Amino acid sequence: MPYVKRDQQGQITAVWKEQSEPGTEFIHEGDDELALFLGFSQGGGSGEFSIATDLQMVRVIEDVINLLIAKHVIVLTDLPEAVQNKLLQQRHRRENLLGSTTIIQEGEQRLF
């Protein structure tokens, strides 16, 4: 997710959660062009909110949590149940969509 359709000028004209028709292309969910299409401001260092930057930061935090778990600094069950569920759901979605794409290297101990 997401898939976009573009016009002849290359501008995004529609967004789908799944590839629903020919001619749609996959775009990273943190892409600034997608954020602009969805009505979010592109942050340019002027203090404006940027959904792309926010999504990137969320991903960093998720990877740090996974790293702390892998290094046995924390245990998944130390976290509140709601956080555990969100982490597991997000990990499952990411693996289904992209395969394993964490900062943890291949061959290291499984996180969960």
Secondary structure as UniProt FT lines:
FT   STRAND          3..6
FT   TURN            8..9
FT   STRAND          12..16
FT   TURN            22..23
FT   STRAND          25..26
FT   TURN            29..30
FT   HELIX           32..37
FT   TURN            38..39
FT   HELIX           51..70
FT   TURN            71..72
FT   HELIX           76..78
FT   HELIX           81..98
FT   TURN            106..107
//
